[in-house]
Amino acid sequence: MPKHNDLEQKALQIIISYGSKGLLQSELWRKLGASSREGSRIALKLESKGLIRREKELCDGRWTYRLYPKRLPATISTIEDCPCILCPDSQRCGPVGAVTPQSCSKLTEWLMREVEGDKG
């Protein structure tokens, strides 16, 4: 029988693989081959460690929880269109340089688009 920490790690990886759409807690139990009681304990443990969040959801007339990872792995696609990558001022840019990230309109515009994209 696998150790409890091994099941927690496996559960976390499964939840992360579902990304921002989340995973029903009952689906997690099935994927782990665990009982509902054991699945609930694992989900609670991951939540208490700050690794996932649980949101109550009505599914097929029964209350359950949808599990979401608090952090997703970073990918190159998250920064591939960042203006800093090809910026001609990158050598002069810094916290106290002639050009600063705080005053860069291109960076500010890109960040605002990213925030709006996350909301949409």
PDB file as gemmi writes it, atoms N, CA and C in Angstrom:
CRYST1    1.000    1.000    1.000  90.00  90.00  90.00 P 1                      
ATOM      1  N   MET A   1       0.846  -1.189   0.000  1.00  0.00           N  
ATOM      2  CA  MET A   1       0.000   0.000   0.000  1.00  0.00           C  
ATOM      3  C   MET A   1       0.885   1.243   0.000  1.00  0.00           C  
ATOM      4  N   PRO A   2       0.578   2.253  -0.860  1.00  0.00           N  
ATOM      5  CA  PRO A   2       1.423   3.446  -0.916  1.00  0.00           C  
ATOM      6  C   PRO A   2       1.338   4.266   0.364  1.00  0.00           C  
ATOM      7  N   LYS A   3       2.437   4.953   0.659  1.00  0.00           N  
ATOM      8  CA  LYS A   3       2.455   5.820   1.826  1.00  0.00           C  
ATOM      9  C   LYS A   3       1.507   6.992   1.604  1.00  0.00           C  
ATOM     10  N   HIS A   4       1.055   7.589   2.720  1.00  0.00           N  
ATOM     11  CA  HIS A   4       0.112   8.703   2.652  1.00  0.00           C  
ATOM     12  C   HIS A   4       0.711   9.888   1.886  1.00  0.00           C  
ATOM     13  N   ASN A   5       1.995  10.188   2.121  1.00  0.00           N  
ATOM     14  CA  ASN A   5       2.649  11.297   1.416  1.00  0.00           C  
ATOM     15  C   ASN A   5       2.706  11.041  -0.082  1.00  0.00           C  
ATOM     16  N   ASP A   6       2.888   9.774  -0.481  1.00  0.00           N  
ATOM     17  CA  ASP A   6       2.908   9.434  -1.899  1.00  0.00           C  
ATOM     18  C   ASP A   6       1.547   9.721  -2.534  1.00  0.00           C  
ATOM     19  N   LEU A   7       0.474   9.385  -1.817  1.00  0.00           N  
ATOM     20  CA  LEU A   7      -0.871   9.651  -2.323  1.00  0.00           C  
ATOM     21  C   LEU A   7      -1.129  11.149  -2.414  1.00  0.00           C  
ATOM     22  N   GLU A   8      -0.643  11.910  -1.428  1.00  0.00           N  
ATOM     23  CA  GLU A   8      -0.805  13.365  -1.463  1.00  0.00           C  
ATOM     24  C   GLU A   8      -0.096  13.947  -2.681  1.00  0.00           C  
ATOM     25  N   GLN A   9       1.118  13.484  -2.937  1.00  0.00           N  
ATOM     26  CA  GLN A   9       1.884  13.966  -4.090  1.00  0.00           C  
ATOM     27  C   GLN A   9       1.168  13.613  -5.387  1.00  0.00           C  
ATOM     28  N   LYS A  10       0.686  12.389  -5.470  1.00  0.00           N  
ATOM     29  CA  LYS A  10      -0.029  11.948  -6.666  1.00  0.00           C  
ATOM     30  C   LYS A  10      -1.307  12.772  -6.845  1.00  0.00           C  
ATOM     31  N   ALA A  11      -2.021  13.017  -5.753  1.00  0.00           N  
ATOM     32  CA  ALA A  11      -3.247  13.812  -5.803  1.00  0.00           C  
ATOM     33  C   ALA A  11      -2.946  15.234  -6.271  1.00  0.00           C  
ATOM     34  N   LEU A  12      -1.898  15.827  -5.744  1.00  0.00           N  
ATOM     35  CA  LEU A  12      -1.532  17.180  -6.136  1.00  0.00           C  
ATOM     36  C   LEU A  12      -1.196  17.243  -7.629  1.00  0.00           C  
ATOM     37  N   GLN A  13      -0.461  16.266  -8.118  1.00  0.00           N  
ATOM     38  CA  GLN A  13      -0.114  16.234  -9.542  1.00  0.00           C  
ATOM     39  C   GLN A  13      -1.364  16.102 -10.411  1.00  0.00           C  
ATOM     40  N   ILE A  14      -2.305  15.305  -9.975  1.00  0.00           N  
ATOM     41  CA  ILE A  14      -3.561  15.140 -10.725  1.00  0.00           C  
ATOM     42  C   ILE A  14      -4.318  16.461 -10.750  1.00  0.00           C  
ATOM     43  N   ILE A  15      -4.427  17.116  -9.607  1.00  0.00           N  
ATOM     44  CA  ILE A  15      -5.146  18.395  -9.518  1.00  0.00           C  
ATOM     45  C   ILE A  15      -4.470  19.439 -10.401  1.00  0.00           C  
ATOM     46  N   ILE A  16      -3.150  19.499 -10.364  1.00  0.00           N  
ATOM     47  CA  ILE A  16      -2.409  20.450 -11.193  1.00  0.00           C  
ATOM     48  C   ILE A  16      -2.654  20.177 -12.669  1.00  0.00           C  
ATOM     49  N   SER A  17      -2.752  18.911 -13.038  1.00  0.00           N  
ATOM     50  CA  SER A  17      -2.953  18.565 -14.450  1.00  0.00           C  
ATOM     51  C   SER A  17      -4.298  19.069 -14.973  1.00  0.00           C  
ATOM     52  N   TYR A  18      -5.264  19.307 -14.097  1.00  0.00           N  
ATOM     53  CA  TYR A  18      -6.565  19.827 -14.517  1.00  0.00           C  
ATOM     54  C   TYR A  18      -6.562  21.347 -14.597  1.00  0.00           C  
ATOM     55  N   GLY A  19      -5.507  21.972 -14.101  1.00  0.00           N  
ATOM     56  CA  GLY A  19      -5.330  23.413 -14.253  1.00  0.00           C  
ATOM     57  C   GLY A  19      -6.439  24.248 -13.668  1.00  0.00           C  
ATOM     58  N   SER A  20      -6.747  25.337 -14.351  1.00  0.00           N  
ATOM     59  CA  SER A  20      -7.700  26.311 -13.827  1.00  0.00           C  
ATOM     60  C   SER A  20      -9.150  25.854 -13.890  1.00  0.00           C  
ATOM     61  N   LYS A  21      -9.438  24.761 -14.603  1.00  0.00           N  
ATOM     62  CA  LYS A  21     -10.821  24.262 -14.632  1.00  0.00           C  
ATOM     63  C   LYS A  21     -11.144  23.427 -13.396  1.00  0.00           C  
ATOM     64  N   GLY A  22     -10.135  22.973 -12.688  1.00  0.00           N  
ATOM     65  CA  GLY A  22     -10.348  22.233 -11.456  1.00  0.00           C  
ATOM     66  C   GLY A  22     -10.826  20.810 -11.682  1.00  0.00           C  
ATOM     67  N   LEU A  23     -10.954  20.095 -10.587  1.00  0.00           N  
ATOM     68  CA  LEU A  23     -11.322  18.683 -10.600  1.00  0.00           C  
ATOM     69  C   LEU A  23     -12.268  18.420  -9.444  1.00  0.00           C  
ATOM     70  N   LEU A  24     -13.355  17.697  -9.697  1.00  0.00           N  
ATOM     71  CA  LEU A  24     -14.259  17.341  -8.606  1.00  0.00           C  
ATOM     72  C   LEU A  24     -13.553  16.396  -7.649  1.00  0.00           C  
ATOM     73  N   GLN A  25     -13.802  16.595  -6.371  1.00  0.00           N  
ATOM     74  CA  GLN A  25     -13.161  15.766  -5.353  1.00  0.00           C  
ATOM     75  C   GLN A  25     -13.486  14.292  -5.573  1.00  0.00           C  
ATOM     76  N   SER A  26     -14.703  13.992  -5.997  1.00  0.00           N  
ATOM     77  CA  SER A  26     -15.083  12.589  -6.234  1.00  0.00           C  
ATOM     78  C   SER A  26     -14.285  11.984  -7.391  1.00  0.00           C  
ATOM     79  N   GLU A  27     -13.947  12.802  -8.394  1.00  0.00           N  
ATOM     80  CA  GLU A  27     -13.122  12.307  -9.497  1.00  0.00           C  
ATOM     81  C   GLU A  27     -11.712  12.004  -8.999  1.00  0.00           C  
ATOM     82  N   LEU A  28     -11.225  12.821  -8.083  1.00  0.00           N  
ATOM     83  CA  LEU A  28      -9.891  12.604  -7.536  1.00  0.00           C  
ATOM     84  C   LEU A  28      -9.824  11.256  -6.827  1.00  0.00           C  
ATOM     85  N   TRP A  29     -10.832  10.939  -6.010  1.00  0.00           N  
ATOM     86  CA  TRP A  29     -10.825   9.654  -5.292  1.00  0.00           C  
ATOM     87  C   TRP A  29     -10.720   8.510  -6.279  1.00  0.00           C  
ATOM     88  N   ARG A  30     -11.518   8.587  -7.350  1.00  0.00           N  
ATOM     89  CA  ARG A  30     -11.518   7.499  -8.335  1.00  0.00           C  
ATOM     90  C   ARG A  30     -10.150   7.360  -9.002  1.00  0.00           C  
ATOM     91  N   LYS A  31      -9.562   8.483  -9.357  1.00  0.00           N  
ATOM     92  CA  LYS A  31      -8.254   8.449 -10.025  1.00  0.00           C  
ATOM     93  C   LYS A  31      -7.166   7.917  -9.104  1.00  0.00           C  
ATOM     94  N   LEU A  32      -7.316   8.149  -7.798  1.00  0.00           N  
ATOM     95  CA  LEU A  32      -6.333   7.659  -6.830  1.00  0.00           C  
ATOM     96  C   LEU A  32      -6.596   6.207  -6.424  1.00  0.00           C  
ATOM     97  N   GLY A  33      -7.809   5.729  -6.714  1.00  0.00           N  
ATOM     98  CA  GLY A  33      -8.189   4.398  -6.247  1.00  0.00           C  
ATOM     99  C   GLY A  33      -8.368   4.390  -4.741  1.00  0.00           C  
ATOM    100  N   ALA A  34      -8.846   5.509  -4.210  1.00  0.00           N  
ATOM    101  CA  ALA A  34      -9.003   5.672  -2.767  1.00  0.00           C  
ATOM    102  C   ALA A  34     -10.487   5.704  -2.410  1.00  0.00           C  
ATOM    103  N   SER A  35     -10.763   5.546  -1.119  1.00  0.00           N  
ATOM    104  CA  SER A  35     -12.134   5.680  -0.634  1.00  0.00           C  
ATOM    105  C   SER A  35     -12.478   7.168  -0.562  1.00  0.00           C  
ATOM    106  N   SER A  36     -13.771   7.476  -0.493  1.00  0.00           N  
ATOM    107  CA  SER A  36     -14.176   8.883  -0.388  1.00  0.00           C  
ATOM    108  C   SER A  36     -13.625   9.514   0.888  1.00  0.00           C  
ATOM    109  N   ARG A  37     -13.577   8.744   1.944  1.00  0.00           N  
ATOM    110  CA  ARG A  37     -13.050   9.252   3.216  1.00  0.00           C  
ATOM    111  C   ARG A  37     -11.568   9.607   3.083  1.00  0.00           C  
ATOM    112  N   GLU A  38     -10.807   8.690   2.488  1.00  0.00           N  
ATOM    113  CA  GLU A  38      -9.372   8.936   2.305  1.00  0.00           C  
ATOM    114  C   GLU A  38      -9.150  10.109   1.344  1.00  0.00           C  
ATOM    115  N   GLY A  39      -9.948  10.176   0.282  1.00  0.00           N  
ATOM    116  CA  GLY A  39      -9.847  11.279  -0.672  1.00  0.00           C  
ATOM    117  C   GLY A  39     -10.131  12.619  -0.026  1.00  0.00           C  
ATOM    118  N   SER A  40     -11.145  12.653   0.836  1.00  0.00           N  
ATOM    119  CA  SER A  40     -11.475  13.892   1.551  1.00  0.00           C  
ATOM    120  C   SER A  40     -10.338  14.325   2.462  1.00  0.00           C  
ATOM    121  N   ARG A  41      -9.758  13.383   3.151  1.00  0.00           N  
ATOM    122  CA  ARG A  41      -8.643  13.708   4.052  1.00  0.00           C  
ATOM    123  C   ARG A  41      -7.440  14.251   3.288  1.00  0.00           C  
ATOM    124  N   ILE A  42      -7.161  13.653   2.141  1.00  0.00           N  
ATOM    125  CA  ILE A  42      -6.037  14.119   1.324  1.00  0.00           C  
ATOM    126  C   ILE A  42      -6.309  15.541   0.833  1.00  0.00           C  
ATOM    127  N   ALA A  43      -7.533  15.791   0.349  1.00  0.00           N  
ATOM    128  CA  ALA A  43      -7.884  17.131  -0.140  1.00  0.00           C  
ATOM    129  C   ALA A  43      -7.777  18.161   0.986  1.00  0.00           C  
ATOM    130  N   LEU A  44      -8.271  17.806   2.163  1.00  0.00           N  
ATOM    131  CA  LEU A  44      -8.181  18.721   3.311  1.00  0.00           C  
ATOM    132  C   LEU A  44      -6.731  18.995   3.689  1.00  0.00           C  
ATOM    133  N   LYS A  45      -5.917  17.964   3.636  1.00  0.00           N  
ATOM    134  CA  LYS A  45      -4.497  18.114   3.976  1.00  0.00           C  
ATOM    135  C   LYS A  45      -3.796  19.042   2.974  1.00  0.00           C  
ATOM    136  N   LEU A  46      -4.073  18.844   1.683  1.00  0.00           N  
ATOM    137  CA  LEU A  46      -3.476  19.703   0.659  1.00  0.00           C  
ATOM    138  C   LEU A  46      -3.953  21.151   0.809  1.00  0.00           C  
ATOM    139  N   GLU A  47      -5.214  21.314   1.173  1.00  0.00           N  
ATOM    140  CA  GLU A  47      -5.742  22.662   1.396  1.00  0.00           C  
ATOM    141  C   GLU A  47      -5.078  23.315   2.606  1.00  0.00           C  
ATOM    142  N   SER A  48      -4.910  22.560   3.680  1.00  0.00           N  
ATOM    143  CA  SER A  48      -4.293  23.125   4.892  1.00  0.00           C  
ATOM    144  C   SER A  48      -2.831  23.500   4.662  1.00  0.00           C  
ATOM    145  N   LYS A  49      -2.183  22.833   3.710  1.00  0.00           N  
ATOM    146  CA  LYS A  49      -0.799  23.163   3.361  1.00  0.00           C  
ATOM    147  C   LYS A  49      -0.721  24.336   2.388  1.00  0.00           C  
ATOM    148  N   GLY A  50      -1.881  24.827   1.944  1.00  0.00           N  
ATOM    149  CA  GLY A  50      -1.921  25.953   1.027  1.00  0.00           C  
ATOM    150  C   GLY A  50      -1.596  25.593  -0.415  1.00  0.00           C  
ATOM    151  N   LEU A  51      -1.733  24.308  -0.767  1.00  0.00           N  
ATOM    152  CA  LEU A  51      -1.391  23.867  -2.120  1.00  0.00           C  
ATOM    153  C   LEU A  51      -2.575  23.878  -3.079  1.00  0.00           C  
ATOM    154  N   ILE A  52      -3.780  23.752  -2.523  1.00  0.00           N  
ATOM    155  CA  ILE A  52      -4.995  23.770  -3.348  1.00  0.00           C  
ATOM    156  C   ILE A  52      -6.045  24.624  -2.655  1.00  0.00           C  
ATOM    157  N   ARG A  53      -7.101  24.941  -3.415  1.00  0.00           N  
ATOM    158  CA  ARG A  53      -8.284  25.552  -2.793  1.00  0.00           C  
ATOM    159  C   ARG A  53      -9.478  24.687  -3.154  1.00  0.00           C  
ATOM    160  N   ARG A  54     -10.432  24.634  -2.251  1.00  0.00           N  
ATOM    161  CA  ARG A  54     -11.634  23.825  -2.447  1.00  0.00           C  
ATOM    162  C   ARG A  54     -12.822  24.758  -2.527  1.00  0.00           C  
ATOM    163  N   GLU A  55     -13.657  24.571  -3.537  1.00  0.00           N  
ATOM    164  CA  GLU A  55     -14.871  25.372  -3.669  1.00  0.00           C  
ATOM    165  C   GLU A  55     -16.071  24.436  -3.707  1.00  0.00           C  
ATOM    166  N   LYS A  56     -17.033  24.716  -2.838  1.00  0.00           N  
ATOM    167  CA  LYS A  56     -18.236  23.892  -2.768  1.00  0.00           C  
ATOM    168  C   LYS A  56     -19.034  24.041  -4.058  1.00  0.00           C  
ATOM    169  N   GLU A  57     -19.546  22.900  -4.548  1.00  0.00           N  
ATOM    170  CA  GLU A  57     -20.261  22.887  -5.827  1.00  0.00           C  
ATOM    171  C   GLU A  57     -21.365  21.842  -5.791  1.00  0.00           C  
ATOM    172  N   LEU A  58     -22.516  22.189  -6.365  1.00  0.00           N  
ATOM    173  CA  LEU A  58     -23.618  21.244  -6.477  1.00  0.00           C  
ATOM    174  C   LEU A  58     -23.469  20.494  -7.799  1.00  0.00           C  
ATOM    175  N   CYS A  59     -23.323  19.183  -7.717  1.00  0.00           N  
ATOM    176  CA  CYS A  59     -23.112  18.358  -8.909  1.00  0.00           C  
ATOM    177  C   CYS A  59     -24.061  17.167  -8.851  1.00  0.00           C  
ATOM    178  N   ASP A  60     -24.922  17.065  -9.860  1.00  0.00           N  
ATOM    179  CA  ASP A  60     -25.902  15.965  -9.923  1.00  0.00           C  
ATOM    180  C   ASP A  60     -26.726  15.866  -8.645  1.00  0.00           C  
ATOM    181  N   GLY A  61     -27.137  17.010  -8.103  1.00  0.00           N  
ATOM    182  CA  GLY A  61     -27.986  17.041  -6.917  1.00  0.00           C  
ATOM    183  C   GLY A  61     -27.269  16.778  -5.602  1.00  0.00           C  
ATOM    184  N   ARG A  62     -25.948  16.671  -5.620  1.00  0.00           N  
ATOM    185  CA  ARG A  62     -25.169  16.412  -4.397  1.00  0.00           C  
ATOM    186  C   ARG A  62     -24.095  17.472  -4.257  1.00  0.00           C  
ATOM    187  N   TRP A  63     -23.844  17.858  -3.022  1.00  0.00           N  
ATOM    188  CA  TRP A  63     -22.777  18.819  -2.757  1.00  0.00           C  
ATOM    189  C   TRP A  63     -21.432  18.102  -2.737  1.00  0.00           C  
ATOM    190  N   THR A  64     -20.487  18.706  -3.391  1.00  0.00           N  
ATOM    191  CA  THR A  64     -19.121  18.195  -3.420  1.00  0.00           C  
ATOM    192  C   THR A  64     -18.191  19.392  -3.473  1.00  0.00           C  
ATOM    193  N   TYR A  65     -16.942  19.137  -3.697  1.00  0.00           N  
ATOM    194  CA  TYR A  65     -15.972  20.226  -3.823  1.00  0.00           C  
ATOM    195  C   TYR A  65     -15.231  20.095  -5.142  1.00  0.00           C  
ATOM    196  N   ARG A  66     -14.948  21.241  -5.729  1.00  0.00           N  
ATOM    197  CA  ARG A  66     -14.061  21.289  -6.891  1.00  0.00           C  
ATOM    198  C   ARG A  66     -12.708  21.749  -6.364  1.00  0.00           C  
ATOM    199  N   LEU A  67     -11.674  21.044  -6.771  1.00  0.00           N  
ATOM    200  CA  LEU A  67     -10.327  21.298  -6.278  1.00  0.00           C  
ATOM    201  C   LEU A  67      -9.515  22.011  -7.354  1.00  0.00           C  
ATOM    202  N   TYR A  68      -8.869  23.094  -6.943  1.00  0.00           N  
ATOM    203  CA  TYR A  68      -8.054  23.895  -7.856  1.00  0.00           C  
ATOM    204  C   TYR A  68      -6.646  24.016  -7.291  1.00  0.00           C  
ATOM    205  N   PRO A  69      -5.643  23.921  -8.146  1.00  0.00           N  
ATOM    206  CA  PRO A  69      -4.274  24.153  -7.651  1.00  0.00           C  
ATOM    207  C   PRO A  69      -4.095  25.639  -7.364  1.00  0.00           C  
ATOM    208  N   LYS A  70      -3.373  25.959  -6.313  1.00  0.00           N  
ATOM    209  CA  LYS A  70      -3.102  27.369  -6.021  1.00  0.00           C  
ATOM    210  C   LYS A  70      -2.031  27.922  -6.945  1.00  0.00           C  
ATOM    211  N   ARG A  71      -1.159  27.052  -7.419  1.00  0.00           N  
ATOM    212  CA  ARG A  71      -0.108  27.460  -8.353  1.00  0.00           C  
ATOM    213  C   ARG A  71      -0.043  26.466  -9.496  1.00  0.00           C  
ATOM    214  N   LEU A  72       0.179  27.020 -10.678  1.00  0.00           N  
ATOM    215  CA  LEU A  72       0.369  26.179 -11.853  1.00  0.00           C  
ATOM    216  C   LEU A  72       1.824  26.299 -12.291  1.00  0.00           C  
ATOM    217  N   PRO A  73       2.363  25.266 -12.885  1.00  0.00           N  
ATOM    218  CA  PRO A  73       3.743  25.353 -13.358  1.00  0.00           C  
ATOM    219  C   PRO A  73       3.890  26.459 -14.404  1.00  0.00           C  
ATOM    220  N   ALA A  74       5.000  27.146 -14.366  1.00  0.00           N  
ATOM    221  CA  ALA A  74       5.268  28.200 -15.341  1.00  0.00           C  
ATOM    222  C   ALA A  74       5.644  27.575 -16.680  1.00  0.00           C  
ATOM    223  N   THR A  75       5.240  28.244 -17.735  1.00  0.00           N  
ATOM    224  CA  THR A  75       5.605  27.806 -19.080  1.00  0.00           C  
ATOM    225  C   THR A  75       6.159  29.001 -19.842  1.00  0.00           C  
ATOM    226  N   ILE A  76       6.875  28.747 -20.894  1.00  0.00           N  
ATOM    227  CA  ILE A  76       7.450  29.825 -21.698  1.00  0.00           C  
ATOM    228  C   ILE A  76       6.348  30.687 -22.303  1.00  0.00           C  
ATOM    229  N   SER A  77       5.186  30.102 -22.548  1.00  0.00           N  
ATOM    230  CA  SER A  77       4.088  30.866 -23.148  1.00  0.00           C  
ATOM    231  C   SER A  77       3.611  32.002 -22.249  1.00  0.00           C  
ATOM    232  N   THR A  78       3.906  31.923 -20.960  1.00  0.00           N  
ATOM    233  CA  THR A  78       3.474  32.986 -20.053  1.00  0.00           C  
ATOM    234  C   THR A  78       4.258  34.277 -20.230  1.00  0.00           C  
ATOM    235  N   ILE A  79       5.443  34.190 -20.825  1.00  0.00           N  
ATOM    236  CA  ILE A  79       6.252  35.398 -21.008  1.00  0.00           C  
ATOM    237  C   ILE A  79       6.704  35.619 -22.447  1.00  0.00           C  
ATOM    238  N   GLU A  80       6.296  34.768 -23.378  1.00  0.00           N  
ATOM    239  CA  GLU A  80       6.846  34.849 -24.725  1.00  0.00           C  
ATOM    240  C   GLU A  80       6.571  36.169 -25.429  1.00  0.00           C  
ATOM    241  N   ASP A  81       5.506  36.879 -25.072  1.00  0.00           N  
ATOM    242  CA  ASP A  81       5.254  38.160 -25.720  1.00  0.00           C  
ATOM    243  C   ASP A  81       5.565  39.355 -24.812  1.00  0.00           C  
ATOM    244  N   CYS A  82       6.330  39.123 -23.772  1.00  0.00           N  
ATOM    245  CA  CYS A  82       6.746  40.208 -22.881  1.00  0.00           C  
ATOM    246  C   CYS A  82       7.667  41.160 -23.654  1.00  0.00           C  
ATOM    247  N   PRO A  83       7.405  42.458 -23.604  1.00  0.00           N  
ATOM    248  CA  PRO A  83       8.215  43.404 -24.374  1.00  0.00           C  
ATOM    249  C   PRO A  83       9.673  43.473 -23.905  1.00  0.00           C  
ATOM    250  N   CYS A  84       9.961  43.038 -22.710  1.00  0.00           N  
ATOM    251  CA  CYS A  84      11.330  43.118 -22.182  1.00  0.00           C  
ATOM    252  C   CYS A  84      12.301  42.208 -22.935  1.00  0.00           C  
ATOM    253  N   ILE A  85      11.788  41.127 -23.501  1.00  0.00           N  
ATOM    254  CA  ILE A  85      12.652  40.139 -24.143  1.00  0.00           C  
ATOM    255  C   ILE A  85      13.436  40.751 -25.299  1.00  0.00           C  
ATOM    256  N   LEU A  86      12.790  41.564 -26.109  1.00  0.00           N  
ATOM    257  CA  LEU A  86      13.445  42.162 -27.271  1.00  0.00           C  
ATOM    258  C   LEU A  86      13.605  43.677 -27.148  1.00  0.00           C  
ATOM    259  N   CYS A  87      13.534  44.180 -25.945  1.00  0.00           N  
ATOM    260  CA  CYS A  87      13.593  45.625 -25.735  1.00  0.00           C  
ATOM    261  C   CYS A  87      15.001  46.174 -26.021  1.00  0.00           C  
ATOM    262  N   PRO A  88      15.077  47.227 -26.823  1.00  0.00           N  
ATOM    263  CA  PRO A  88      16.389  47.821 -27.109  1.00  0.00           C  
ATOM    264  C   PRO A  88      17.002  48.523 -25.886  1.00  0.00           C  
ATOM    265  N   ASP A  89      16.196  48.818 -24.876  1.00  0.00           N  
ATOM    266  CA  ASP A  89      16.682  49.499 -23.673  1.00  0.00           C  
ATOM    267  C   ASP A  89      17.017  48.543 -22.532  1.00  0.00           C  
ATOM    268  N   SER A  90      17.016  47.236 -22.791  1.00  0.00           N  
ATOM    269  CA  SER A  90      17.195  46.274 -21.698  1.00  0.00           C  
ATOM    270  C   SER A  90      18.531  46.433 -20.972  1.00  0.00           C  
ATOM    271  N   GLN A  91      19.574  46.874 -21.671  1.00  0.00           N  
ATOM    272  CA  GLN A  91      20.879  47.063 -21.027  1.00  0.00           C  
ATOM    273  C   GLN A  91      20.866  48.238 -20.050  1.00  0.00           C  
ATOM    274  N   ARG A  92      20.004  49.209 -20.304  1.00  0.00           N  
ATOM    275  CA  ARG A  92      19.935  50.405 -19.444  1.00  0.00           C  
ATOM    276  C   ARG A  92      18.828  50.302 -18.397  1.00  0.00           C  
ATOM    277  N   CYS A  93      18.042  49.245 -18.461  1.00  0.00           N  
ATOM    278  CA  CYS A  93      16.879  49.113 -17.585  1.00  0.00           C  
ATOM    279  C   CYS A  93      17.260  48.508 -16.237  1.00  0.00           C  
ATOM    280  N   GLY A  94      16.724  49.063 -15.194  1.00  0.00           N  
ATOM    281  CA  GLY A  94      16.963  48.545 -13.851  1.00  0.00           C  
ATOM    282  C   GLY A  94      16.251  49.402 -12.830  1.00  0.00           C  
ATOM    283  N   PRO A  95      16.305  49.017 -11.573  1.00  0.00           N  
ATOM    284  CA  PRO A  95      15.571  49.760 -10.540  1.00  0.00           C  
ATOM    285  C   PRO A  95      16.003  51.221 -10.413  1.00  0.00           C  
ATOM    286  N   VAL A  96      17.267  51.501 -10.704  1.00  0.00           N  
ATOM    287  CA  VAL A  96      17.753  52.880 -10.593  1.00  0.00           C  
ATOM    288  C   VAL A  96      18.403  53.342 -11.889  1.00  0.00           C  
ATOM    289  N   GLY A  97      18.112  52.644 -12.978  1.00  0.00           N  
ATOM    290  CA  GLY A  97      18.721  52.977 -14.264  1.00  0.00           C  
ATOM    291  C   GLY A  97      18.017  54.129 -14.951  1.00  0.00           C  
ATOM    292  N   ALA A  98      18.498  54.445 -16.143  1.00  0.00           N  
ATOM    293  CA  ALA A  98      17.889  55.498 -16.949  1.00  0.00           C  
ATOM    294  C   ALA A  98      16.474  55.103 -17.366  1.00  0.00           C  
ATOM    295  N   VAL A  99      16.274  53.821 -17.543  1.00  0.00           N  
ATOM    296  CA  VAL A  99      14.953  53.275 -17.859  1.00  0.00           C  
ATOM    297  C   VAL A  99      14.608  52.319 -16.715  1.00  0.00           C  
ATOM    298  N   THR A 100      13.387  52.420 -16.195  1.00  0.00           N  
ATOM    299  CA  THR A 100      12.996  51.543 -15.081  1.00  0.00           C  
ATOM    300  C   THR A 100      11.737  50.760 -15.446  1.00  0.00           C  
ATOM    301  N   PRO A 101      11.590  49.572 -14.895  1.00  0.00           N  
ATOM    302  CA  PRO A 101      10.354  48.805 -15.141  1.00  0.00           C  
ATOM    303  C   PRO A 101       9.112  49.564 -14.662  1.00  0.00           C  
ATOM    304  N   GLN A 102       9.260  50.352 -13.603  1.00  0.00           N  
ATOM    305  CA  GLN A 102       8.118  51.093 -13.056  1.00  0.00           C  
ATOM    306  C   GLN A 102       7.618  52.178 -14.004  1.00  0.00           C  
ATOM    307  N   SER A 103       8.494  52.714 -14.852  1.00  0.00           N  
ATOM    308  CA  SER A 103       8.082  53.798 -15.748  1.00  0.00           C  
ATOM    309  C   SER A 103       7.939  53.347 -17.204  1.00  0.00           C  
ATOM    310  N   CYS A 104       8.072  52.073 -17.474  1.00  0.00           N  
ATOM    311  CA  CYS A 104       8.020  51.571 -18.845  1.00  0.00           C  
ATOM    312  C   CYS A 104       6.569  51.388 -19.299  1.00  0.00           C  
ATOM    313  N   SER A 105       6.164  52.169 -20.274  1.00  0.00           N  
ATOM    314  CA  SER A 105       4.775  52.093 -20.759  1.00  0.00           C  
ATOM    315  C   SER A 105       4.509  50.768 -21.486  1.00  0.00           C  
ATOM    316  N   LYS A 106       5.509  50.245 -22.201  1.00  0.00           N  
ATOM    317  CA  LYS A 106       5.314  48.970 -22.914  1.00  0.00           C  
ATOM    318  C   LYS A 106       5.073  47.827 -21.930  1.00  0.00           C  
ATOM    319  N   LEU A 107       5.849  47.801 -20.856  1.00  0.00           N  
ATOM    320  CA  LEU A 107       5.685  46.757 -19.844  1.00  0.00           C  
ATOM    321  C   LEU A 107       4.339  46.901 -19.143  1.00  0.00           C  
ATOM    322  N   THR A 108       3.960  48.129 -18.802  1.00  0.00           N  
ATOM    323  CA  THR A 108       2.676  48.374 -18.135  1.00  0.00           C  
ATOM    324  C   THR A 108       1.515  47.924 -19.015  1.00  0.00           C  
ATOM    325  N   GLU A 109       1.568  48.260 -20.308  1.00  0.00           N  
ATOM    326  CA  GLU A 109       0.502  47.854 -21.231  1.00  0.00           C  
ATOM    327  C   GLU A 109       0.415  46.332 -21.338  1.00  0.00           C  
ATOM    328  N   TRP A 110       1.566  45.667 -21.418  1.00  0.00           N  
ATOM    329  CA  TRP A 110       1.583  44.213 -21.512  1.00  0.00           C  
ATOM    330  C   TRP A 110       0.994  43.580 -20.253  1.00  0.00           C  
ATOM    331  N   LEU A 111       1.399  44.091 -19.081  1.00  0.00           N  
ATOM    332  CA  LEU A 111       0.867  43.556 -17.829  1.00  0.00           C  
ATOM    333  C   LEU A 111      -0.636  43.750 -17.735  1.00  0.00           C  
ATOM    334  N   MET A 112      -1.138  44.888 -18.172  1.00  0.00           N  
ATOM    335  CA  MET A 112      -2.573  45.135 -18.132  1.00  0.00           C  
ATOM    336  C   MET A 112      -3.322  44.170 -19.058  1.00  0.00           C  
ATOM    337  N   ARG A 113      -2.755  43.906 -20.235  1.00  0.00           N  
ATOM    338  CA  ARG A 113      -3.375  42.921 -21.144  1.00  0.00           C  
ATOM    339  C   ARG A 113      -3.401  41.534 -20.508  1.00  0.00           C  
ATOM    340  N   GLU A 114      -2.316  41.180 -19.821  1.00  0.00           N  
ATOM    341  CA  GLU A 114      -2.245  39.869 -19.154  1.00  0.00           C  
ATOM    342  C   GLU A 114      -3.308  39.753 -18.059  1.00  0.00           C  
ATOM    343  N   VAL A 115      -3.458  40.807 -17.274  1.00  0.00           N  
ATOM    344  CA  VAL A 115      -4.460  40.804 -16.197  1.00  0.00           C  
ATOM    345  C   VAL A 115      -5.865  40.692 -16.792  1.00  0.00           C  
ATOM    346  N   GLU A 116      -6.137  41.454 -17.841  1.00  0.00           N  
ATOM    347  CA  GLU A 116      -7.435  41.393 -18.483  1.00  0.00           C  
ATOM    348  C   GLU A 116      -7.685  40.013 -19.092  1.00  0.00           C  
ATOM    349  N   GLY A 117      -6.653  39.414 -19.651  1.00  0.00           N  
ATOM    350  CA  GLY A 117      -6.784  38.080 -20.237  1.00  0.00           C  
ATOM    351  C   GLY A 117      -7.102  37.028 -19.186  1.00  0.00           C  
ATOM    352  N   ASP A 118      -6.523  37.178 -17.975  1.00  0.00           N  
ATOM    353  CA  ASP A 118      -6.806  36.238 -16.891  1.00  0.00           C  
ATOM    354  C   ASP A 118      -8.245  36.349 -16.411  1.00  0.00           C  
ATOM    355  N   LYS A 119      -8.827  37.536 -16.497  1.00  0.00           N  
ATOM    356  CA  LYS A 119     -10.205  37.746 -16.059  1.00  0.00           C  
ATOM    357  C   LYS A 119     -11.204  37.195 -17.073  1.00  0.00           C  
ATOM    358  N   GLY A 120     -10.816  37.229 -18.348  1.00  0.00           N  
ATOM    359  CA  GLY A 120     -11.717  36.859 -19.447  1.00  0.00           C  
ATOM    360  C   GLY A 120     -11.762  35.440 -19.725  1.00  0.00           C  
TER     361      GLY A 120                                                      
END                                                                             
